[in-house]
Structures are given as structure tokens and as C-alpha cells.
Amino acid sequence: MPKLKKLVIGKTEVPPGETREINLFVGKQFDFTELYMPVKVIRGKVDGPRLFVCAAVHGDEVNGVEIIKRLLAHKALSALKGTLICVPIVNVFGFNSLSRYLPDRRDLNRSFPGSKTGSLASRLAHLFVTEIVEKCTHGIDLHTGSRYRTNLPQIRACLKVKGTRRLAHEFDVPVILDADAIDGTLRQVAYERRMPLLVFEGGEPLRYNEVAIRSGLAGVLSVMKSLGMTRNKGKRHRKVTSFTAKGSYWVRAPHGGIVIIKKKLGSIVKKNDLLGIVSDPLGNDNIEVRAKKKGIIICHTHLPLVNRGDAIIHVATFERTKPLIKSMEQFDDRFEDDEKI
């Protein structure tokens, strides 16, 4: 058997067949208490893909933390091939202050690949790239909607990177967005390295969403099985058919007021369908907000107070929406019950 490649994270070596919990030092707080990025590495006895799964790049996006916690307790990891590197909290500063951002208000997901001598966000990004990303072959980055928004479970990825499209379809969510690699994002770092990276979006900040958590966990396990890292154990589930969106658009408030959303997350809409109504506090001047194109609602605000131009609803567009109805039924049947993954 060929000798397995050496794996060192921080200053800790992880031998084949071993598990290590590693704390990467990120800095000291105002009171000089030290802050660390928690990492758990599970290395199989047999070589294979090196997959990182990370969460809380935005500190207030907590669903991914729970997904990783459940993943680490899953029986499928008992006979792992390759290496799984889990980082449940990347932005430890934001997580501890219930904030999306770093203390200097920078967005960590616009600071990659970072710099060893740059801003706090830049240094944190640099640490994650050098200690985690550069030592892996694949990645899954877990997110939720941003402030006051909730997302339908979905995958965003640069599908032009070899192997990414197949893994995106293995994740078992109805909607896949072929997303451009935005400067400063972790997705851009992966794209430049031609590393398959899936960005999972599901739920909202600072709240657990059980459907998003369970679908995210199932998706990670499905990808790992597809990569040959785990064997299929337990109950077999019917796969959710995934479709790649043609594009997407935001529906914005025509003026300030109070909005009532008329469609739920995952609703299939046609052009000119009523999506919501904006009115004043007395119920006057009701302004209808309608769909511009057919598609599926993948995000909406849950804050009823809007200013003119605020994003209300995000719609992913498709040539044909009829197949999406069956896909959403498959998704609901699998995840909207009490059964654990």
C-alpha cells in the first residue's frame, strides 16, 4: 500500500486513521483572552478526497453549525475513506457577537484569500485558506439568508469547474444556481484553484430551521458518498431531482410601507402573479407587487417594514417550471416530517 500524504493543520499532524481536534489561534480580544477557530479532522486509514465543510463565515448564520455538529455524530463516518475537515465557526468574532461581520464591519466573505499582514478580516481569511482550503480537494460552505431574509435550501456553485455540476446534483435540493465567482469570496478562491466547492444556502440568520438543517446534513452525506468517502448505511431515500436555474431576479419594494407577502418560500410563480402588497399603516394605497418572469421563490424578506427599493423576494427562473412542482413535492416529502437523517 502506498504511503499516505502527510497532513498538518496548525502545528498538529493528523496520521491516517486518527481524529484530532485543533484550535487555530486567531487573536486576542480587548481583555487579552485568546480566541481560536475550532477544527475537527477525521482521517481515514485509506487515502481519498480531502473535503472541508465549514460554517459561520458570516457569524450570524448558525444553521451550518448545527449541520456540522450532527455530521460529526453520524454513523456514516465510522468507516471513512479520505479526510473530512470540519470548521463549524470560521468567523469566531462575528459568531460571539451575533453579527454577520467582523468587529471592523468587514465582510469575511469579501476578504478572501486574505493577507497575513492585512486587516482583521484579511488575516482571518488568510488563516482559513492556508490552513484549510489549500490542504483539501473539495469543499462545502454552509450559509443562510442574510439579515431579515430566509432562503429556500439551494446550492450555488461555479458549475464550470470540473466535477462541480455532478456534486451539485448529488446534494438533493431542488434548485441549483450557476453562480459567478465574486471577488473576495471563498467561491472565488476555490474557482482559481479549480476546486469543486458547493455553497449551501438554507434558512435565516440567528435561528435554527429544522428543514434547512436536515436537508443540509443529507446533502453533505450524499456528496461524501458520491466522492467514495462513505458507504451507504441505513434507510435509502428517494433522491430529490435538482434543476439548474436559467437565472434569477429580485423583486423590490416600489415605495416604503408595510409589505404582506402572498407567496411562500418554494412557490412556483408565473409572470404577473401577485407576490405581495405594500400599503401604509392605515391600509391605504395598496400597491401590488407582481412577478416579472416565471420561476420559483428561493428567498423572501420576513421583515414587513420596507423602504423603497428594498429587496422583497428573490425568484430563480427556468425555461420550464412544471418539473419543479414534482421536485418540491419530493423535497417536502423527505424533509418536512419528524424523521431524523
Buried (B, 14 or more C-beta within 10 A) or exposed (E): EEEBEEBEBBEBEBEBEEEBEBEBEBEEEEEEEEBBBBBBBBBBEBBBBBBBBBBBBBBBBBBBBBBBBBBBEBEBBEEBBBBBBBBBBBBBBBBEBEBBBBBEEBBBBBBBBBEEEBBBBBBBBBBBBBBBBEBBBBBBBBBBBBEBBBBBBBBBBBBEBEBBBEBBBBBBBBBBBBBEBEEBBBBBBBBEBEBBBBBBBBBBBBEEBEBBBBBBBBBBBBBBBBBEBBEEEEEEBEEBBBBBBBEBBEBBBBEBBEBEBBBEBBBBBEEEBEBBBBBEEEEEEEBEBBBBBBBBBBBBBEEEEBEEEBBBBBBBBBEEBEEBEEBBEBBBEBBEEEEEB
